[in-house]
Amino acid sequence: MFSPALMSDAERLIARLRSRSWKLATAESCTGGLLAGLFTEIAGASDVYERGFVTYSNAAKVGDLGVGLGTLLRHGAVSPEVAEEMAAGARRGSAADVALSVTGIAGPGGGSEKKPVGLVYIGLAVPGKPAVAHAFRFGDLGRSAIRLRTVAEALAILERAISA
């Protein structure tokens, strides 16, 4: 289902999280559960992977993660502010120590000049720090490629955060 490289990265991250006794939660929009699927593809991940939220609609972002309606109205669902609030909400709404979030435009439609197809924000919430968002402009690579590149970048962000 997932490439050997993604599987290897996920296995390594699960081992690192386990060594820190940290739990992980994910909050996904444009990836639609791919991060959750990848982590749960690894045998034994249940002692590290706490839960996943697939919040594709704005109502789900508000209701499940506590994203502010004002934030959505001011900045739109695809914004660093929403990615940060999604990550913080996933951490707050779970027993996780660290949370990743993803929001973006995977295409083929839905893009604009300001927010083109391939624009993705990945949020990260870790203990003792405010949530942060990382921006990516993958370009119009096609829906599947954008979603998989997003998963790979999310893993890299998590790797840096837990290796620090």
C-alpha positions in Angstrom: 0.0 0.0 0.0 2.7 2.5 1.0 6.2 2.7 -0.5 9.1 1.0 1.4 10.6 4.4 2.1 7.5 5.7 3.8 7.1 2.4 5.7 10.7 2.6 6.9 10.4 6.2 8.0 7.2 5.5 9.9 8.8 2.5 11.6 11.7 4.6 12.7 9.4 7.4 14.0 7.3 4.9 16.0 10.5 3.5 17.5 11.7 7.1 18.5 8.3 8.0 19.9 8.3 4.7 21.9 11.8 5.5 23.3 10.5 8.9 24.5 7.2 7.3 25.8 5.3 9.8 23.6 2.0 9.3 22.0 1.1 10.7 18.6 -2.2 12.1 17.2 -2.9 13.3 13.7 -5.5 15.7 12.3 -5.9 15.4 8.5 -7.8 17.2 5.9 -6.4 16.9 2.3 -4.6 13.6 3.1 -7.9 12.1 4.3 -6.4 9.7 6.7 -3.2 8.7 4.9 -1.0 9.5 7.9 -3.2 7.4 10.1 -3.2 4.6 7.6 0.6 4.7 7.4 1.2 4.7 11.1 -1.4 1.9 11.7 0.2 -0.2 8.9 3.1 -0.7 11.3 2.7 -3.7 13.7 2.8 -2.5 17.3 2.0 1.1 16.5 -0.9 1.0 19.0 1.4 1.7 21.9 2.4 5.0 20.3 -0.3 6.1 17.8 -3.1 7.5 20.0 -5.7 8.6 17.5 -6.4 10.3 14.2 -8.9 12.9 13.2 -10.0 13.2 9.6 -11.6 16.6 9.5 -12.3 17.2 5.9 -15.1 19.8 6.4 -14.9 23.1 8.2 -17.6 21.9 10.6 -15.5 18.9 11.6 -12.4 21.2 12.1 -14.5 23.3 14.5 -16.4 20.5 16.2 -13.7 17.9 16.5 -10.6 20.0 16.9 -11.8 23.3 18.2 -10.6 25.4 15.3 -12.0 28.8 15.6 -14.8 29.7 13.3 -13.3 33.2 13.1 -9.9 31.7 12.1 -11.6 29.8 9.3 -13.5 32.9 8.1 -10.5 35.2 8.3 -7.9 32.9 6.8 -9.6 30.0 5.1 -9.2 26.3 5.8 -5.9 26.2 3.9 -3.8 28.5 6.1 -1.0 28.3 8.6 -3.4 29.5 11.3 -5.8 26.6 10.7 -3.0 24.1 10.5 -1.7 25.3 13.9 -5.1 25.2 15.5 -5.7 21.7 14.1 -2.5 20.4 15.6 -3.1 22.1 18.9 -6.7 20.7 18.9 -5.6 17.2 18.1 -3.1 17.3 21.0 -5.7 18.8 23.4 -8.4 16.4 22.3 -6.4 13.3 22.8 -3.9 11.7 25.2 -1.1 12.6 22.7 2.2 14.3 23.5 2.7 15.4 19.9 0.3 16.0 17.0 0.6 16.5 13.3 -2.0 18.3 11.2 -2.4 18.7 7.4 -4.6 21.1 5.4 -4.1 21.9 1.7 -5.4 21.8 -1.8 -4.7 18.5 -3.5 -6.6 19.4 -6.7 -7.3 19.0 -9.4 -9.8 21.9 -8.7 -10.1 24.2 -5.7 -7.1 26.3 -6.3 -6.8 30.0 -6.9 -4.0 32.5 -7.6 -3.5 33.1 -3.9 -3.9 29.5 -2.9 -2.9 27.3 -5.8 -3.3 23.5 -6.2 -0.4 22.0 -4.3 -0.4 24.5 -1.4 -0.2 22.5 1.8 0.3 23.5 5.5 1.5 20.9 8.0 1.1 21.8 11.6 3.0 20.4 14.6 2.2 20.6 18.3 4.7 19.5 20.9 5.0 19.8 24.6 6.0 23.2 26.0 5.8 25.1 22.6 3.1 26.8 20.6 1.9 24.9 17.6 3.7 25.8 14.3 2.9 25.4 10.7 5.1 24.7 7.7 4.1 25.8 4.2 4.7 23.7 1.1 4.1 24.6 -2.6 4.3 21.3 -4.4 2.7 22.6 -7.6 0.1 20.8 -9.6 1.6 17.3 -9.4 -1.7 15.5 -9.4 -3.9 14.7 -6.4 -2.2 11.4 -5.4 1.3 12.8 -5.7 0.5 15.9 -3.6 -1.1 13.8 -0.9 1.9 11.4 -0.8 4.4 14.2 -0.8 2.5 15.8 2.1 2.7 12.5 4.1 6.5 12.4 3.4 7.0 16.0 4.5 4.9 15.4 7.6 7.1 12.5 8.6 10.2 14.7 8.1 8.7 17.4 10.3 8.0 14.9 13.0 11.5 13.4 12.7 13.1 16.8 13.3 10.8 17.5 16.2 11.4 14.3 18.1 15.1 14.2 17.3 15.8 17.6 18.7 
